[in-house]
Amino acid sequence: MFTQAGRGSQSQFRGFGPEVFRRVIPDEVVEEIAARHGPDRRRRKLPVVVHLWLLVVGQLDSRARCLDALIRSVWEGWRRHLGLAADSKGVDKSALSRKNSSRSPAIFRDVFLWLVRKYEDRFGGKKKLPQLGKKVAIVDSTVADIAARLYRWFFNGGKHRRSGKAQAKIHVLYDADLKVPRGAEVSRGSAHDSKWAKKLLCIVTEPTLFLFDRGYWSHALFEWIVRKGHGFVTRLNEVAIPRKVKRLGKGDWLVRFDATVGKEIPFVLRMVRCKTEGGETLFFVTSLTDAREFPPETIAAMYVWRWEIEIFFRDLKHVLRLKSFLSYSANGIRLQVYAALIAYVLLKYLRACAALASEIEVEELSFKRVVDVVALWLGSAPEHCYRASPRAAQEQWDDLLVAIWCYGYRRERKRESQAGRGSSTRAA
């Protein structure tokens, strides 16, 4: 199947990439997307397909905590599978480091967007509120610590100025109906959320209801959302000054906001007062002004949906191990973020395929268990990471779906989660 090249050549490494992953994202798609962004210089050293799968597999391999560990883990399995000599040269660390610093993150971003469209076309998504007539999307961000040497790109400022601590902030647009991210941007940790929100919201073309917290409070953003035909639900900012225009019911008003925070909004919004089970009073602001169709309890329930993106961040940082970065360049960090998003949607795709093949609900399969099964499946049989014949590839695909179905079932929880209990609200 492969021939050993001379010492120093990396041609024997070009076949790397799990065949089951290539079945979902073909090499031709990746190469076509890469060609749109200009010629790939020094392609012989590290092709874009190999680079992509190295970073994706690195998110699943617990041993890949740095570039050396990633190359060592992958190359050892490759060498044993092909029967190559111990001194056979694999991927060069310097070549991988250079590509992390120079390859355009737009290539990985477009691969990610292509995969999301494929996931949507095949599996679609159930609308949370069909009578709304809009899709539901959540906007939020999370921070991750990075190497102190990167403070020039991702400097957090403030109290960390002397220590040189650096953070990257990952801004995400999460589709609550499809339950996968639709877009992402990476900025320095001190960047304000509202400055990056419009970049994410421009991705959406259909009428959508956006859910976000008080960190995205911006009168200009609210006006842009309404003028585009979208809607939103958010928490009332502590420094905002609402001016009541009309009372719609108990704890329910039409309001205007003065120009104390940003510019004045030229239209009325709706403010709803609700109480949690713990007795805390919360105020929500929304563009959904029809009190009959959307009572206060519904508005409060919509905001509770925002918790789904927190679960996504937990899976991204702890299950897919995005807390640690393999690169020491800002470009490499962006590449790894998109590689982690590709891995997330790819595993969601595999989980949906396994659920469809076994005729069960997708929610019955735990995402964390699916990640563990796929990581164990790749690590226990290194030949699964390399090119195979069509017949062997089909057998690998069937075996993986059976493994996901057998070991992916959720464990029954003995008690309700604390997050679920604390987030429920009722109208005041």
C-alpha distance (Angstrom), angle and dihedral (degrees) to the residues before:
residue distance angle dihedral
M1 . . .
F2 3.81 . .
T3 3.75 134.6 .
Q4 3.76 123.6 -145.3
A5 3.80 111.7 -114.3
G6 3.76 125.9 -149.3
R7 3.78 123.1 -76.6
G8 3.81 112.3 -73.2
S9 3.80 94.4 22.9
Q10 3.78 120.3 116.2
S11 3.79 97.9 -164.2
Q12 3.82 90.7 110.6
F13 3.80 89.4 61.0
R14 3.82 96.6 58.9
G15 3.77 93.9 88.8
F16 3.80 92.6 64.0
G17 3.79 116.4 124.8
P18 3.81 129.8 90.9
E19 3.78 109.8 -90.0
V20 3.81 91.4 -138.5
F21 3.81 89.0 56.3
R22 3.79 92.1 47.5
R23 3.79 87.9 53.1
V24 3.82 88.6 63.3
I25 3.83 97.2 36.7
P26 3.83 109.0 28.5
D27 3.81 119.6 -150.5
E28 3.81 90.0 -119.7
V29 3.81 91.1 62.0
V30 3.80 93.3 51.2
E31 3.80 93.0 46.3
E32 3.81 92.4 47.1
I33 3.80 91.3 51.4
A34 3.80 91.0 47.0
A35 3.81 90.6 50.9
R36 3.82 90.5 58.5
H37 3.80 89.6 62.3
G38 3.78 95.6 55.2
P39 3.80 135.8 -87.3
D40 3.79 118.0 -34.7
R41 3.78 105.8 -124.4
R42 3.81 119.9 -147.7
R43 3.78 88.9 10.8
R44 3.79 91.9 165.3
K45 3.79 91.7 67.6
L46 3.80 98.1 56.4
P47 3.84 120.4 -9.0
V48 3.78 117.0 -146.5
V49 3.82 92.2 -114.0
V50 3.80 92.7 55.5
H51 3.80 91.0 44.1
L52 3.81 90.9 52.4
W53 3.79 95.6 49.7
L54 3.80 92.8 43.9
L55 3.78 91.2 59.0
V56 3.81 93.7 40.8
V57 3.81 93.3 50.5
G58 3.80 88.4 44.3
Q59 3.81 89.0 64.1
L60 3.81 89.3 57.9
D61 3.81 97.9 43.4
S62 3.80 112.2 84.2
R63 3.81 90.0 -161.5
A64 3.82 93.7 59.9
R65 3.80 98.7 91.5
C66 3.81 94.5 138.6
L67 3.81 138.4 11.2
D68 3.81 92.1 -92.5
A69 3.80 92.5 52.0
L70 3.81 91.9 46.1
I71 3.81 93.7 51.4
R72 3.80 92.6 42.8
S73 3.81 92.8 50.2
V74 3.80 94.8 47.6
W75 3.80 97.1 39.4
E76 3.80 95.5 50.0
G77 3.79 91.1 57.0
W78 3.81 90.9 44.2
R79 3.79 93.6 49.5
R80 3.81 94.8 48.2
H81 3.79 92.4 46.8
L82 3.80 94.1 51.7
G83 3.78 95.1 38.3
L84 3.81 93.3 -122.8
A85 3.77 123.6 163.0
A86 3.79 119.3 -91.1
D87 3.82 91.1 -112.4
S88 3.83 93.4 52.2
K89 3.78 108.4 128.2
G90 3.79 118.2 -119.0
V91 3.77 128.6 -178.6
D92 3.76 111.4 -24.2
K93 3.81 112.9 -123.0
S94 3.79 91.8 -141.8
A95 3.82 91.0 53.0
L96 3.80 91.1 50.7
S97 3.80 91.3 46.4
R98 3.82 91.8 50.1
K99 3.79 92.0 49.8
N100 3.80 90.3 49.1
S101 3.79 88.2 55.2
S102 3.80 98.9 42.0
R103 3.82 111.5 27.3
S104 3.80 112.7 99.5
P105 3.84 114.1 -107.1
A106 3.82 86.7 -147.3
I107 3.83 88.0 76.8
F108 3.80 93.0 59.5
R109 3.81 90.4 39.8
D110 3.82 91.8 55.8
V111 3.81 91.0 46.7
F112 3.80 88.0 52.8
L113 3.83 92.4 49.8
W114 3.82 90.5 47.3
L115 3.81 90.3 52.5
V116 3.81 92.3 49.2
R117 3.81 90.2 53.0
K118 3.80 90.6 49.7
Y119 3.79 91.0 49.6
E120 3.80 90.8 50.0
D121 3.80 94.1 46.8
R122 3.80 92.7 53.3
F123 3.79 104.5 35.0
G124 3.80 104.8 16.5
G125 3.78 118.7 -172.7
K126 3.79 139.0 -98.4
K127 3.79 113.5 -114.9
K128 3.76 112.3 -120.7
L129 3.80 92.9 -145.2
P130 3.84 112.0 20.2
Q131 3.82 93.7 -178.0
L132 3.79 89.1 59.4
G133 3.79 91.5 71.5
K134 3.81 90.0 -146.6
K135 3.76 137.2 90.9
V136 3.80 118.4 -114.3
A137 3.81 121.5 -124.3
I138 3.81 131.7 173.4
V139 3.79 125.9 -145.9
D140 3.80 121.7 -160.4
S141 3.79 142.8 128.3
T142 3.79 139.6 -136.8
V143 3.80 132.6 -162.9
A144 3.79 130.2 -133.7
D145 3.80 128.0 -168.0
I146 3.79 115.9 -119.3
A147 3.78 137.0 -177.4
A148 3.79 114.5 -54.6
R149 3.80 89.8 -128.9
L150 3.81 88.0 70.3
Y151 3.80 94.8 63.8
R152 3.82 88.4 111.7
W153 3.82 90.3 66.1
F154 3.80 103.5 27.8
F155 3.77 104.0 23.8
N156 3.78 112.2 165.0
G157 3.81 95.9 -158.2
G158 3.79 126.4 -162.0
K159 3.78 116.6 64.5
H160 3.83 92.0 1.4
R161 3.79 93.9 59.7
R162 3.80 94.7 98.8
S163 3.78 96.7 40.2
G164 3.81 92.2 49.3
K165 3.80 91.3 -133.2
A166 3.79 111.6 169.4
Q167 3.78 131.6 -157.6
A168 3.77 134.6 -175.1
K169 3.80 119.2 -148.7
I170 3.80 118.0 -147.5
H171 3.81 113.7 -155.3
V172 3.81 113.1 -160.2
L173 3.80 136.3 -171.2
Y174 3.81 105.7 -154.1
D175 3.80 122.6 -164.1
A176 3.82 105.1 -137.7
D177 3.81 92.4 -167.7
L178 3.80 96.2 48.6
K179 3.85 92.6 32.5
V180 3.80 94.6 -138.4
P181 3.83 132.1 99.1
R182 3.79 116.3 -95.0
G183 3.77 100.2 -167.4
A184 3.78 143.3 -3.3
E185 3.79 139.9 -165.9
V186 3.81 130.1 -168.6
S187 3.80 123.0 -144.0
R188 3.78 139.7 156.4
G189 3.78 116.2 -70.7
S190 3.80 94.5 -109.7
A191 3.83 94.7 55.5
H192 3.81 115.8 120.1
D193 3.78 114.0 -114.4
S194 3.81 96.9 -134.1
K195 3.82 91.7 58.7
W196 3.80 90.4 62.7
A197 3.80 97.9 36.8
K198 3.80 96.4 84.0
K199 3.82 91.4 53.4
L200 3.79 89.0 57.8
L201 3.79 96.2 41.5
C202 3.82 91.7 53.0
I203 3.81 87.7 68.0
V204 3.81 90.3 69.3
T205 3.81 116.4 85.6
E206 3.82 101.0 171.6
P207 3.84 124.8 71.5
T208 3.80 104.8 -83.2
L209 3.79 139.1 -179.7
F210 3.82 109.3 -134.5
L211 3.80 122.4 -152.6
F212 3.80 119.4 -161.9
D213 3.80 139.7 148.1
R214 3.81 131.1 -113.5
G215 3.80 92.5 -80.2
Y216 3.81 88.6 78.2
W217 3.80 95.1 52.1
S218 3.79 106.6 140.7
H219 3.80 128.4 142.7
A220 3.80 90.4 -150.7
L221 3.82 90.3 52.9
F222 3.82 92.0 49.6
E223 3.80 91.0 51.1
W224 3.80 92.0 48.3
I225 3.82 91.9 50.6
V226 3.80 94.0 50.4
R227 3.81 94.6 44.3
K228 3.82 89.8 53.1
G229 3.81 90.6 55.4
H230 3.80 95.6 -107.4
G231 3.80 129.7 120.6
F232 3.78 137.3 -142.1
V233 3.80 144.8 -160.8
T234 3.80 121.2 -159.6
R235 3.80 142.8 149.6
L236 3.79 121.4 -88.9
N237 3.79 112.4 -99.6
E238 3.80 113.4 -121.1
V239 3.82 93.7 -128.3
A240 3.80 96.0 43.5
I241 3.82 116.8 110.8
P242 3.82 112.4 -144.8
R243 3.81 117.9 -160.8
K244 3.80 110.2 -155.7
V245 3.81 114.1 -129.8
K246 3.81 103.8 170.9
R247 3.79 136.9 -0.4
L248 3.81 113.4 -127.2
G249 3.79 98.0 178.1
K250 3.77 143.6 -49.8
G251 3.79 106.7 -24.8
D252 3.82 91.2 -5.6
W253 3.83 125.8 109.5
L254 3.78 144.1 158.7
V255 3.81 106.9 -125.3
R256 3.78 144.3 177.9
F257 3.78 125.5 -146.6
D258 3.77 123.1 -136.0
A259 3.78 122.8 -133.3
T260 3.82 95.8 -98.5
V261 3.80 91.2 108.8
G262 3.80 107.8 38.7
K263 3.79 120.8 -43.7
E264 3.78 124.2 -25.9
I265 3.80 116.7 -90.7
P266 3.85 109.0 -119.4
F267 3.82 93.8 -146.9
V268 3.80 138.7 49.8
L269 3.79 124.0 -95.3
R270 3.75 131.6 -169.2
M271 3.81 125.8 -109.7
V272 3.81 120.5 -162.5
R273 3.80 127.0 -169.0
C274 3.81 117.7 -148.5
K275 3.78 137.2 167.8
T276 3.78 128.8 -139.4
E277 3.79 123.3 -136.1
G278 3.78 86.9 -102.3
G279 3.80 91.1 60.1
E280 3.81 97.6 -106.4
T281 3.81 115.3 144.0
L282 3.80 115.8 -134.0
F283 3.80 130.2 -173.3
F284 3.80 121.0 -151.5
V285 3.80 126.7 -165.7
T286 3.80 120.4 -155.7
S287 3.78 142.6 163.7
L288 3.83 90.5 -134.2
T289 3.80 98.5 101.1
D290 3.83 99.1 170.2
A291 3.82 103.1 104.4
R292 3.83 93.8 -175.1
E293 3.78 96.3 54.3
F294 3.80 94.8 36.4
P295 3.82 110.8 32.4
P296 3.82 120.3 -170.4
E297 3.81 92.0 -96.2
T298 3.81 90.1 57.9
I299 3.81 92.3 49.4
A300 3.81 90.3 51.1
A301 3.81 91.1 47.7
M302 3.81 90.2 51.2
Y303 3.79 91.5 55.9
V304 3.81 90.5 50.0
W305 3.83 87.1 61.6
R306 3.80 86.2 69.3
W307 3.80 87.8 78.7
E308 3.80 89.1 76.7
I309 3.80 91.6 76.0
E310 3.81 89.6 54.7
I311 3.80 88.3 57.0
F312 3.81 88.3 49.4
F313 3.82 91.0 52.5
R314 3.80 89.5 50.0
D315 3.81 91.0 52.9
L316 3.80 91.9 44.9
K317 3.80 96.3 49.9
H318 3.80 102.4 32.5
V319 3.81 107.4 24.1
L320 3.82 96.2 37.1
R321 3.84 91.6 32.2
L322 3.79 98.4 -128.9
K323 3.82 90.0 152.6
S324 3.81 89.8 91.2
F325 3.80 124.1 50.5
L326 3.79 126.7 -148.0
S327 3.80 95.7 -151.6
Y328 3.80 134.1 67.7
S329 3.80 94.7 -155.3
A330 3.79 129.8 83.0
N331 3.80 90.1 -127.1
G332 3.79 91.6 52.4
I333 3.80 91.7 51.3
R334 3.79 90.5 54.4
L335 3.81 90.1 49.1
Q336 3.79 91.2 51.8
V337 3.81 92.8 48.3
Y338 3.81 90.9 54.5
A339 3.81 90.4 43.7
A340 3.83 89.0 54.4
L341 3.82 90.4 49.4
I342 3.81 89.9 50.0
A343 3.81 89.5 50.3
Y344 3.81 90.5 49.4
V345 3.82 95.5 51.6
L346 3.82 91.0 40.2
L347 3.80 92.0 55.4
K348 3.80 90.1 45.4
Y349 3.81 87.1 53.5
L350 3.81 91.6 50.8
R351 3.80 90.6 47.5
A352 3.82 91.0 51.5
C353 3.82 91.0 48.4
A354 3.82 91.0 50.6
A355 3.81 91.3 48.6
L356 3.81 91.1 48.8
A357 3.81 92.7 48.3
S358 3.81 92.5 48.9
E359 3.83 93.6 40.5
I360 3.81 96.3 -124.3
E361 3.79 133.8 123.7
V362 3.81 116.3 -85.6
E363 3.81 91.3 -129.5
E364 3.82 89.6 63.6
L365 3.82 89.5 70.2
S366 3.79 116.1 75.6
F367 3.81 113.8 -132.2
K368 3.81 92.2 -144.5
R369 3.78 91.5 52.1
V370 3.80 90.5 48.5
V371 3.82 89.2 53.8
D372 3.81 91.1 48.8
V373 3.80 92.2 48.1
V374 3.82 94.0 49.5
A375 3.83 92.2 45.6
L376 3.81 91.0 49.4
W377 3.81 91.4 44.4
L378 3.81 91.7 54.0
G379 3.82 95.1 41.6
S380 3.79 97.4 47.2
A381 3.82 93.3 51.7
P382 3.84 112.6 32.7
E383 3.79 90.7 -173.7
H384 3.81 87.7 72.7
C385 3.81 87.9 72.2
Y386 3.80 96.0 60.6
R387 3.76 139.1 66.7
A388 3.79 116.5 -73.1
S389 3.78 138.1 -178.4
P390 3.84 117.0 -87.3
R391 3.79 91.3 -104.7
A392 3.81 93.4 49.2
A393 3.80 90.4 45.1
Q394 3.82 91.1 55.0
E395 3.80 90.5 48.9
Q396 3.80 90.7 50.4
W397 3.81 90.5 50.2
D398 3.81 92.7 50.7
D399 3.81 92.7 45.5
L400 3.80 92.3 50.8
L401 3.81 93.6 49.8
V402 3.81 90.0 50.3
A403 3.82 90.6 49.3
I404 3.81 91.3 50.4
W405 3.79 90.9 48.4
C406 3.82 93.5 48.0
Y407 3.82 99.1 45.7
G408 3.79 103.1 24.4
Y409 3.80 100.0 77.6
R410 3.78 115.6 123.6
R411 3.77 119.8 -114.4
E412 3.77 113.9 -120.2
R413 3.78 110.5 -109.1
K414 3.79 116.5 -132.0
R415 3.78 94.9 -147.0
E416 3.75 138.4 21.8
S417 3.79 115.0 -90.4
Q418 3.77 117.1 -99.8
A419 3.81 90.9 -127.0
G420 3.77 91.9 56.3
R421 3.81 93.4 49.5
G422 3.78 95.4 46.9
S423 3.79 97.0 46.5
S424 3.81 98.7 57.9
T425 3.78 114.8 108.0
R426 3.78 138.6 -174.6
A427 3.76 133.1 -159.8
A428 3.77 115.8 -92.2
